[in-house]
């Protein structure tokens, strides 16, 4: 028997059926080792030696692997085909070797880009050794992240507030978001006007925009106010006398080529634009499609590996795709030769493939019944993009017409028509922040000939205002990270989620806004650790890590080069920068109470304006513009008084929305939620005194906690169900509802794995 190790049970289940009875497949459940979570786990004074320990939750999986290994003749490590996968295999190998559980068994590394029978069997038949270069690159990356985190985070605690942290790649990403916000705040709106002619020929209406007036070409701000626009309108109406003359008709045909197949970043961008998925959600669903889904007859991997920066497609895949296009759409939709794309990403792993279906003949509509709604939507997106990338180009007829309204006055009308749709029959790439009419929609003009006259219905001035650059969406942020070289395909989703988890940035209407804490952290890092949040520095470091993975650089000198200047900067900042230098920002205004300077300060609930003489002077006010009108008085809660001091209760608004608070604040700090917790009637299993109440967290997530809190801190994320667990006897069960499994009764105790079908009473997560 041979033992094969992969990361997940789903992947193990899919691979098992391809390898037959001579192979047993087990899951490591991700990483089995990580750095010891304390200072000194990476020791720069001892050649950057690294102390690892077993991840506690995976110890039992390692023990199970070791037990099965005793009966095995060989060990095959079949984790994902990237640095992270190489590191998972290496850590398991090192752990088994150090525990003397490997013996003399041969250890093979097998790599496949898709979980299909052919790919898996070929990989097992042609194994390689563990790649020292990939392992060293991953160790260097992990060491850098550790050294930055364990040195910058305590500094943030001392200089800003406790609980903060900084990351090597998250910090430049935060800088992108904050700088965009600063651009928006500094943006000065400018007014400008355009003039549009409404014309008609043979009952077909069309529009034309004024491009030249009195012989002068019009620029964006040539017409700045309504008075000037109306003056020009009157002159044009008088000169035109109800007619426009066709001066020039230009016709040309444009080719439009399809977008390349998906890589990680473009998949995340398109899933955000077209499906509304977050980067994390996209990668989670893609992982499921890669590892295998039962589509009737057993599980099969539906897409190739989804963490890639290569746009290559395998020759076999190209042949299959081109054959399918010819059969389904005809030879006119097939280019003479397969399209070969070149990656724009630096140091792309060209040996890898783009994200594609493992077989183009697995049609989305045929798989829909076997997939969840999210899986079906993402698979269809990948399938269409892959198919379109090998189809013929689209042909579009472009028409531009110049029309005169008297001498020296020109309007221009443009139109287009799709002559041959080509790949556009299947797929069209989305765009970020598209404004106005969709360029891809047809806008036809009537047949116009040079020299003819057309009727002028009206000339209308249109007012416009310049707009600031848009805030980042998940799609545009991923695109910016890729363009600047910040992170790599496997890290984009974690960068974005980390910024939100640390509350450095928030998503509002699918746009990133920096929080007050995020602004302060970014200002601290850009002022005192300038080079380490510099985009070029971060990109160069990523390139050097890539060079380590290719065996072109040694990882220890790379760490040395980074560490010494970085540590000196940390020590200097700790000694010479005061907390007030970081958390306060001087403004040119005197305190109305004592005359001392005011500053923008960071408090528990965000930034505010306060007196620099605090605590001698307690003057504060909201950061909002002082010229704004006074807010209406707080709404009084009728018929109720504060249970602690007897004052009126008021409706108030805080960082996390509306709540009820005492009007005597800050002398009395009584508060209560706007919505009273709903009592489930289920007795708390921990204290046996209170009942479990349905509440909402600050982030709006529902949870259930004991009514006697803070005396009893028992809490659950899932809805409690009265009645003991049949397996361990715990007084309550919970109802867990997911899209994959529906409603199930689950024991909330971690050491009990009881689960049974349940009746759904909640919305799936």
C-alpha positions in Angstrom: 0.0 0.0 0.0 1.2 3.5 -0.8 0.0 6.6 1.2 -0.9 9.8 -0.6 -1.3 13.1 1.4 -3.4 16.1 0.2 -4.6 19.1 2.1 -8.4 18.5 2.3 -10.9 15.7 2.7 -12.7 16.8 -0.5 -9.6 16.6 -2.6 -8.7 13.2 -1.0 -12.1 11.8 -1.9 -11.8 12.8 -5.5 -8.2 11.5 -5.9 -8.9 8.2 -4.2 -11.1 6.9 -7.1 -8.3 7.6 -9.7 -5.6 5.7 -7.9 -7.1 2.3 -7.2 -6.7 -0.2 -4.3 -2.9 0.1 -4.0 -3.1 3.7 -2.7 -4.7 5.2 0.4 -5.4 9.0 0.3 -5.5 11.0 3.5 -5.9 14.8 4.3 -3.5 16.9 6.4 -6.2 19.5 6.8 -3.9 22.3 5.7 -0.7 23.2 7.4 0.5 20.9 10.2 3.2 23.2 11.6 3.7 26.9 12.0 6.1 29.3 13.8 5.9 29.3 17.6 3.6 32.3 18.3 6.0 34.2 20.5 9.0 36.5 20.3 12.2 34.7 19.2 10.5 32.2 16.8 12.8 33.7 14.1 16.2 34.4 15.4 18.3 36.8 13.2 21.4 36.3 15.4 21.5 32.6 14.6 21.2 32.7 10.9 17.4 33.3 11.0 16.8 29.9 12.6 13.1 29.3 12.8 11.2 27.4 15.6 8.2 25.5 14.5 5.5 23.7 16.5 2.6 21.4 15.6 -0.7 23.3 15.0 -2.7 21.9 17.9 -5.9 21.3 16.0 -4.1 19.2 13.4 -2.1 17.0 15.8 -4.6 14.2 15.6 -4.5 14.3 11.8 -0.7 14.0 11.9 -1.1 11.0 14.3 -3.6 9.3 12.0 -1.2 9.8 9.1 1.7 8.3 11.1 -0.4 5.3 12.0 -1.4 4.5 8.4 2.2 5.2 7.3 3.3 2.1 9.3 1.6 -0.1 6.7 2.7 1.9 3.7 5.6 1.2 1.3 6.0 4.8 0.1 4.7 8.3 0.9 3.4 10.5 -1.8 3.0 14.2 -1.0 0.3 15.6 -3.3 -0.5 19.1 -1.9 -1.2 22.1 -4.2 1.3 23.0 -6.9 2.5 26.3 -5.4 4.9 27.5 -2.7 2.2 27.1 -0.1 1.5 23.5 -1.1 5.3 22.8 -1.2 5.6 24.2 2.3 2.7 22.0 3.6 4.4 18.9 2.2 7.7 19.9 3.6 6.4 20.6 7.1 4.7 17.2 7.2 7.8 15.5 5.9 10.0 17.2 8.6 7.6 16.4 11.3 7.4 12.7 10.5 11.2 12.6 10.0 11.9 14.3 13.4 9.6 11.9 15.1 11.4 9.0 13.3 8.1 7.8 11.8 9.3 7.8 8.2 11.8 4.9 8.4 13.4 4.1 5.1 10.3 4.6 3.1 10.8 6.6 -0.1 9.1 10.0 -0.1 7.8 11.4 -3.4 6.4 14.9 -4.3 3.7 14.8 -6.9 2.2 17.9 -8.6 -0.8 18.2 -10.8 -2.7 21.3 -12.0 -6.1 19.7 -12.2 -7.8 16.9 -10.2 -8.6 14.6 -13.1 -7.7 11.0 -13.7 -5.1 11.6 -16.4 -3.4 14.4 -14.4 -3.3 12.6 -11.1 -2.1 9.3 -12.6 0.6 11.1 -14.7 1.8 12.9 -11.6 2.0 9.8 -9.5 3.9 8.0 -12.3 6.4 10.8 -12.6 7.1 12.1 -9.1 9.9 14.5 -8.1 11.7 15.5 -4.9 10.6 18.3 -2.6 11.9 21.6 -4.0 14.4 23.2 -1.7 14.1 26.5 -3.6 10.3 26.7 -3.2 10.6 25.8 0.5 13.2 28.4 1.2 11.1 31.0 -0.6 8.2 30.2 1.6 10.3 30.2 4.7 11.7 33.6 3.8 8.2 34.9 3.2 7.0 33.6 6.5 10.1 34.9 8.4 9.7 38.4 6.9 6.0 38.5 7.8 6.8 37.3 11.3 9.7 39.9 11.8 7.5 42.7 10.6 4.5 41.7 12.7 6.3 41.0 15.9 8.3 44.2 15.8 5.8 46.7 14.4 2.7 45.5 16.3 4.1 46.3 19.8 5.3 49.6 18.5 1.7 50.4 17.3 0.4 49.4 20.8 2.8 51.9 22.5 2.4 54.8 20.0 -1.3 54.5 19.0 -3.4 51.9 21.0 -3.3 48.3 22.1 -4.5 45.5 19.8 -3.2 47.0 16.6 -1.0 45.2 14.1 0.9 45.8 10.9 1.7 43.5 8.0 4.3 43.4 5.3 1.8 43.4 2.4 -1.3 44.7 4.1 0.3 48.0 5.0 1.0 49.1 1.4 -2.5 48.0 0.5 -3.9 50.2 3.3 -1.8 53.0 1.9 -3.6 52.6 -1.4 -7.0 53.0 0.2 -6.0 55.9 2.4 -4.3 57.8 -0.4 -7.3 57.4 -2.6 -9.5 58.8 0.2 -7.1 61.8 0.5 -7.4 62.4 -3.2 -11.1 62.4 -2.9 -11.1 64.8 0.0 -8.6 67.2 -1.7 -10.5 67.1 -5.0 -12.0 70.4 -6.2 -15.2 70.0 -8.2 -15.2 72.1 -11.4 -18.3 72.9 -13.4 -18.4 72.7 -17.2 -21.0 72.6 -20.0 -21.5 70.8 -23.3 -24.0 71.5 -26.1 -25.9 68.7 -27.7 -27.8 68.9 -31.0 -30.9 66.8 -31.4 -31.2 66.0 -35.1 -33.4 63.8 -37.2 -33.3 62.1 -40.6 -36.2 60.1 -42.0 -37.8 59.8 -38.6 -34.6 58.4 -37.0 -33.3 60.6 -34.1 -29.7 61.0 -33.2 -27.4 63.2 -31.1 -24.3 65.2 -31.9 -21.9 67.0 -29.5 -20.4 70.5 -30.2 -16.7 70.1 -30.8 -15.8 73.4 -32.5 -17.3 76.9 -32.1 -16.4 80.0 -34.1 -13.4 78.1 -35.6 -11.9 77.1 -32.2 -11.7 73.6 -30.9 -13.6 73.1 -27.6 -11.8 71.6 -24.6 -13.4 70.3 -21.4 -13.5 73.6 -19.7 -14.0 75.9 -22.6 -17.6 76.5 -21.5 -17.6 77.0 -17.7 -21.1 78.4 -16.8 -24.7 78.5 -17.9 -24.6 82.0 -19.2 -21.9 81.2 -21.7 -23.6 78.0 -22.7 -26.9 79.9 -23.4 -25.0 82.5 -25.4 -23.4 79.9 -27.6 -26.7 78.1 -28.0 -28.4 81.3 -29.3 -25.6 81.9 -31.7 -25.8 78.3 -33.0 -29.6 78.3 -33.4 -29.4 81.5 -35.4 -26.5 80.2 -37.6 -28.1 76.8 -38.2 -31.7 78.0 -39.1 -33.1 74.6 -38.4 -30.7 72.6 -40.4 -27.3 70.8 -40.0 -25.1 70.1 -42.9 -23.1 66.8 -43.2 -19.5 67.9 -43.7 -17.7 64.6 -43.2 -18.5 60.9 -42.9 -15.8 58.5 -41.7 -16.3 54.8 -41.7 -13.8 52.2 -40.4 -13.9 48.7 -39.1 -12.4 47.8 -35.8 -11.4 44.4 -34.6 -11.9 43.5 -31.0 -10.0 40.5 -29.5 -11.2 38.4 -26.6 -9.7 38.7 -23.1 -7.1 36.1 -22.0 -8.2 33.2 -19.8 -8.5 33.8 -16.1 -5.6 34.1 -13.7 -6.2 34.5 -10.0 -6.5 38.3 -10.0 -8.7 38.6 -13.1 -11.0 35.8 -11.7 -11.4 37.7 -8.5 -12.1 41.0 -10.4 -14.7 39.5 -12.7 -16.4 37.6 -10.0 -16.7 40.9 -8.0 -18.0 42.8 -11.0 -20.4 40.2 -12.5 -21.4 38.1 -9.5 -20.9 40.4 -6.6 -18.5 38.0 -4.9 -15.8 39.0 -2.4 -12.3 37.8 -3.2 -12.5 35.4 -0.3 -15.8 34.0 -1.4 -14.5 33.5 -5.0 -11.4 31.6 -3.8 -13.4 29.4 -1.5 -15.9 28.4 -4.2 -13.0 27.9 -6.7 -11.3 25.6 -4.2 -14.4 23.5 -4.1 -14.6 23.3 -7.9 -10.9 22.4 -8.1 -10.9 19.7 -5.4 -13.9 18.0 -6.9 -17.7 17.9 -6.9 -19.9 14.9 -7.4 -21.6 15.4 -10.8 -23.1 12.0 -11.0 -20.8 8.9 -10.9 -18.4 10.3 -8.3 -16.5 13.5 -7.6 -14.4 15.1 -10.3 -12.3 18.3 -10.4 -14.1 20.8 -12.5 -11.5 23.5 -12.9 -7.7 23.7 -12.9 -5.7 25.1 -10.0 -7.1 28.6 -9.1 -3.9 30.2 -7.7 -2.0 31.1 -10.8 -0.5 34.0 -12.6 -0.1 32.3 -15.9 -2.4 32.7 -19.0 -1.0 29.5 -20.6 -3.4 26.7 -21.7 -2.2 23.1 -22.2 -2.1 21.9 -25.8 -4.7 19.2 -25.0 -7.0 21.8 -23.6 -6.5 24.0 -26.7 -7.3 21.2 -29.0 -10.5 20.3 -27.1 -11.7 23.9 -26.9 -11.1 24.5 -30.7 -12.9 21.3 -31.6 -15.8 22.3 -29.4 -16.0 25.8 -31.0 -16.0 24.4 -34.5 -18.8 22.0 -33.7 -21.0 24.4 -31.8 -20.4 27.7 -33.6 -18.9 26.8 -36.9 -15.6 27.4 -38.6 -16.2 31.1 -39.0 -15.9 31.5 -35.2 -12.6 29.8 -35.1 -9.3 31.6 -35.7 -6.8 29.9 -38.0 -4.5 29.1 -35.1 -4.9 28.8 -31.4 -4.6 32.1 -29.5 -1.4 32.2 -27.3 -1.5 34.9 -24.6 1.5 36.5 -22.8 1.2 37.2 -19.1 1.6 40.8 -17.9 2.5 39.6 -14.4 6.2 39.8 -13.3 7.9 36.4 -12.8 4.7 34.5 -13.6 5.0 30.7 -13.2 4.8 29.9 -16.9 4.8 26.2 -16.2 1.4 26.6 -14.6 -1.9 26.9 -16.5 -4.6 29.6 -16.5 -7.8 28.9 -14.6 -10.0 26.8 -17.0 -12.5 24.0 -16.9 -10.9 20.6 -16.8 -13.1 19.8 -19.8 -14.9 22.4 -22.0 -17.4 19.7 -22.8 -18.8 19.8 -19.3 -21.4 22.4 -20.0 -22.6 24.7 -17.2 -26.3 23.9 -17.9 -25.5 20.1 -17.6 -23.8 20.6 -14.2 -26.2 23.0 -12.7 -28.3 20.4 -10.9 -25.2 19.0 -9.1 -23.7 22.4 -8.0 -24.7 25.0 -5.4 -25.9 28.3 -6.8 -22.5 29.9 -6.2 -20.6 27.0 -7.7 -22.8 27.0 -10.8 -22.4 30.8 -11.3 -18.6 30.8 -10.9 -18.1 27.7 -13.1 -20.2 29.3 -15.8 -18.1 32.4 -15.6 -14.8 30.4 -16.0 -16.3 28.2 -18.7 -17.5 31.2 -20.8 -14.2 33.1 -20.4 -12.1 30.1 -21.4 -14.3 29.3 -24.4 -14.3 33.0 -25.6 -10.5 33.3 -25.4 -10.1 30.9 -28.3 -12.9 32.3 -30.5 -12.6 34.6 -33.5 -12.4 38.4 -33.0 -15.4 40.6 -33.2 -15.8 43.0 -36.1 -17.4 46.4 -35.3 -18.3 49.1 -37.8 -17.5 52.5 -36.5 -19.0 55.7 -38.0 -18.1 59.3 -37.1 -20.0 62.2 -38.7 -19.2 66.0 -38.6 -22.2 68.3 -39.0 -21.9 72.1 -39.3 -24.2 74.8 -38.0 -22.9 77.7 -39.9 -19.3 78.5 -40.6 -16.8 77.4 -38.0 -19.3 75.5 -35.9 -19.1 71.7 -35.8 -21.0 68.9 -34.1 -19.8 65.3 -34.1 -22.0 62.2 -34.0 -20.6 58.7 -33.5 -22.2 55.3 -33.8 -21.2 51.7 -34.1 -22.7 48.3 -35.1 -21.5 44.8 -34.5 -20.9 43.2 -37.9 -19.6 39.9 -36.7 -19.9 39.1 -33.0 -17.2 36.4 -32.8 -16.3 35.8 -29.2 -18.9 38.4 -28.0 -21.6 35.7 -28.6 -20.2 34.0 -25.5 -18.5 36.5 -23.2 -17.6 40.2 -22.7 -15.2 41.3 -20.0 -16.5 43.6 -17.3 -15.2 47.1 -16.5 -14.5 49.0 -13.4 -16.4 52.3 -12.8 -17.9 52.5 -16.3 -19.8 55.8 -16.8 -22.4 56.8 -19.3 -23.6 54.6 -22.1 -22.1 51.2 -22.4 -19.6 51.3 -25.2 -20.4 47.7 -26.1 -24.1 48.5 -26.9 -24.9 49.4 -30.4 -25.7 53.1 -31.1 -26.7 53.3 -34.7 -26.8 56.4 -36.9 -29.0 56.9 -39.9 -27.4 56.7 -43.4 -25.8 60.1 -43.9 -24.1 61.4 -47.0 -21.6 64.3 -47.2 -23.2 67.5 -48.3 -26.8 66.7 -47.3 -28.9 68.6 -44.8 -30.7 67.1 -41.8 -33.3 68.7 -39.6 -32.2 70.2 -36.3 -34.9 69.7 -33.6 -33.1 71.5 -30.7 -29.8 72.5 -29.2 -29.6 71.9 -25.5 -26.9 72.9 -23.0 -25.9 70.2 -20.5 -24.3 70.9 -17.1 -21.5 68.7 -15.8 -19.2 68.5 -12.8 -15.9 66.8 -12.6 -15.8 63.8 -10.3 -13.1 62.7 -7.9 -11.4 59.3 -8.5 -13.7 56.5 -7.4 -12.9 54.6 -4.1 -11.6 51.1 -4.6 -13.9 48.2 -5.0 -12.6 44.7 -4.3 -12.1 44.3 -8.1 -10.2 47.5 -8.6 -8.1 47.0 -5.4 -7.0 43.5 -6.6 -6.1 45.1 -9.9 -4.1 47.8 -8.2 -2.3 45.2 -6.0 -1.4 43.2 -9.1 -0.2 46.3 -11.0 2.0 47.5 -8.1 3.3 44.0 -7.4 2.0 43.9 -3.9 1.5 40.3 -2.8 1.0 37.4 -5.1 -2.1 35.5 -6.5 -2.5 33.4 -3.3 -2.5 36.5 -1.0 -5.0 39.0 -2.6 -8.0 37.6 -0.7 -6.2 37.4 2.7 -4.8 41.0 2.2 -8.4 42.3 1.8 -9.9 40.3 4.6 -7.1 41.3 7.0 -7.7 45.0 6.4 -11.3 44.5 7.3 -10.8 42.2 10.3 -8.3 44.7 11.8 -10.9 47.5 11.1 -8.5 49.5 9.1 -10.9 49.7 6.2 -14.7 49.2 5.8 -16.8 48.3 2.8 -19.7 50.7 2.3 -21.8 50.2 -0.8 -19.0 47.9 -2.1 -16.4 50.6 -1.8 -13.5 50.7 0.6 -13.4 53.5 3.1 -10.4 53.8 5.5 -11.4 54.0 9.2 -10.0 56.6 11.6 -7.7 54.0 13.0 -6.6 52.9 9.5 -5.7 56.6 8.7 -3.6 56.9 11.9 -1.8 53.6 11.3 -1.1 54.5 7.7 0.2 58.0 8.7 2.5 56.5 11.3 3.9 53.9 8.8 4.3 56.3 5.9 6.1 58.9 8.1 8.3 56.6 10.1 8.6 53.4 8.0 8.5 55.1 4.6 10.4 52.6 2.5 8.6 49.6 4.0 5.2 50.8 2.7 6.7 52.0 -0.5 5.1 50.3 -3.5 8.4 49.8 -5.4 10.1 48.5 -2.3 7.3 46.0 -1.7 7.3 44.9 -5.3 11.1 44.5 -5.4 10.9 42.3 -2.3 8.3 40.1 -3.9 10.6 39.8 -7.0 13.5 38.8 -4.8 11.3 36.1 -3.1 10.4 34.9 -6.6 14.1 34.7 -7.4 14.7 32.6 -4.3 11.9 30.2 -5.5 13.7 29.8 -8.8 17.1 29.2 -7.1 18.6 32.4 -8.3 19.0 34.0 -4.9 19.8 32.7 -1.4 17.2 33.4 1.2 19.5 34.2 4.2 21.2 37.2 2.6 17.8 38.5 1.5 16.6 38.4 5.2 19.8 40.0 6.4 19.5 42.8 3.9 15.9 43.5 5.1 16.3 42.9 8.8 19.2 45.2 10.0 17.9 48.5 8.6 14.3 47.6 9.6 15.3 46.8 13.2 17.3 50.1 13.4 14.3 52.0 12.3 12.0 50.2 14.9 14.5 51.1 17.7 14.9 54.7 16.5 11.1 55.2 16.3 10.5 53.6 19.7 13.0 56.0 21.3 12.4 59.3 19.5 8.6 59.3 18.5 6.1 60.3 21.2 2.6 58.9 21.3 1.1 62.4 20.8 3.2 62.8 17.6 1.3 59.9 16.1 -2.2 60.3 17.5 -2.5 64.1 17.2 -2.5 66.2 14.1 -2.2 70.0 14.6 -4.7 72.3 13.0 -4.6 76.1 12.6 -7.3 76.9 15.2 -7.3 78.1 18.8 -9.4 76.5 21.6 -12.5 78.7 22.2 -12.2 77.9 26.0 -8.5 78.5 26.8 -6.9 79.8 23.6 -4.4 76.9 23.3 -4.0 75.2 19.9 -6.4 72.5 18.8 -5.5 69.2 17.2 -7.2 66.3 15.6 -6.9 63.4 18.0 -7.8 59.7 18.1 -10.3 58.5 20.7 -12.0 55.3 21.5 -14.7 56.0 18.8 -12.6 57.6 16.2 -11.0 61.0 15.4 -12.2 64.2 17.0 -11.0 67.8 17.6 -9.7 68.5 21.1 -7.6 70.9 23.0 -3.9 70.2 23.3 -4.0 71.4 27.0 -6.1 68.3 28.0 -6.7 67.3 30.8 -6.4 71.0 32.0 -8.9 71.9 29.3 -11.6 69.4 28.3 -12.9 71.2 25.1 -13.8 68.7 22.3 -16.0 68.7 19.2 -16.8 66.4 16.3 -14.3 66.3 13.5 -17.1 67.4 11.0 -17.0 70.9 9.5 -17.6 73.5 12.2 -19.8 75.5 9.8 -22.4 72.8 9.4 -25.8 73.5 10.8 -26.5 72.4 14.4 -27.9 69.0 14.7 -31.5 68.7 16.0 -31.8 67.8 19.6 -31.7 64.1 20.5 -35.0 62.3 20.3 -36.4 61.6 23.8 -37.6 58.0 24.6 -41.2 58.7 25.8 -42.4 57.2 29.0 -39.0 55.9 30.2 -36.2 57.1 32.4 -32.7 55.9 33.1 -32.8 53.0 35.5 -29.5 54.1 37.0 -30.0 57.8 37.6 -33.6 58.7 36.6 -32.7 61.1 33.8 -34.4 61.1 30.4 -33.4 58.4 27.9 -32.5 59.5 24.4 -32.1 57.9 21.0 -28.4 58.3 20.1 -26.1 57.3 17.3 -22.6 55.8 17.8 -20.0 54.1 15.8 -22.1 51.0 15.3 -25.4 52.7 14.7 -28.4 53.8 16.8 -28.8 53.0 20.5 -30.6 54.2 23.6 -28.5 56.2 26.1 -28.8 58.3 29.2 -29.2 62.1 28.6 -26.9 62.7 31.6 -23.9 61.3 29.8 -20.9 61.4 30.6 -22.0 61.6 34.3 -24.2 58.5 33.7 -23.0 56.0 31.1 -26.1 53.8 31.0 -26.8 52.4 27.4 -29.0 49.7 25.9 -29.5 48.4 22.4 -32.2 49.8 20.3 -33.7 46.4 19.6 -34.3 44.4 22.8 -32.8 40.9 22.7 -35.3 38.2 21.8 -35.6 35.4 24.4 -35.3 31.9 22.9 -36.6 30.3 26.1 -33.7 27.8 26.1 -32.0 27.5 29.5 -28.3 28.3 29.5 -26.4 25.0 29.7 -23.4 26.5 31.5 -25.0 28.3 34.5 -28.5 26.7 34.4 -30.0 30.1 35.6 -30.4 32.4 32.7 -31.9 31.8 29.2 -30.2 32.3 25.9 -31.0 35.6 24.2 -30.8 36.4 20.5 -28.6 39.4 20.0 -26.6 41.2 17.3 -22.8 41.8 17.4 -21.3 45.2 16.5 -20.8 43.9 13.0 -24.5 43.0 12.8 -24.0 39.2 13.1 -26.6 37.3 15.1 -25.4 35.4 18.1 -27.0 33.9 21.3 -25.8 34.6 24.8 -26.8 34.0 28.4 -29.3 36.6 29.9 -27.2 36.8 33.1 -24.1 38.2 31.3 -21.6 39.2 32.5 -22.0 36.7 35.4 -22.2 34.0 32.7 -20.3 34.4 29.4 -21.8 31.4 27.6 -22.5 32.2 23.9 -23.3 30.5 20.6 -23.2 31.6 16.9 -26.0 29.1 15.9 -29.6 29.0 17.1 -29.9 26.9 20.3 -32.4 24.0 20.4 -33.7 22.7 23.7 -32.9 19.0 24.4 -29.8 17.1 25.3 -27.2 15.8 22.8 -27.8 12.0 22.3 -24.1 11.4 22.1 -22.5 13.4 25.0 -25.6 14.5 27.0 -24.9 18.3 26.7 -28.2 20.1 27.6 -28.6 21.9 24.3 -28.0 21.4 20.6 -27.7 24.0 17.9 -29.3 24.4 14.5 -26.6 25.0 11.9 -27.9 26.1 8.4 -25.7 26.1 5.4 -26.3 26.2 1.6 -24.5 23.0 1.1 -26.0 20.8 3.8 -29.2 22.7 4.7 -30.4 22.6 8.3 -28.7 20.2 10.7 -28.8 19.7 14.5 -25.2 19.9 15.8 -23.7 19.6 19.2 -22.0 22.9 20.2 -19.2 21.1 22.1 -15.9 21.0 20.2 -15.0 17.5 21.3 -18.4 16.0 20.2 -19.1 15.5 16.5 -22.8 14.7 16.8 -24.9 15.9 13.8 -28.3 15.0 12.6 -30.9 16.4 10.1 -32.8 19.4 11.5 -35.8 21.5 10.5 -34.8 24.8 9.0 -35.9 27.9 10.8 -33.2 30.3 9.8 -31.8 31.8 6.6 -28.7 30.0 5.3 -25.4 31.7 5.9 
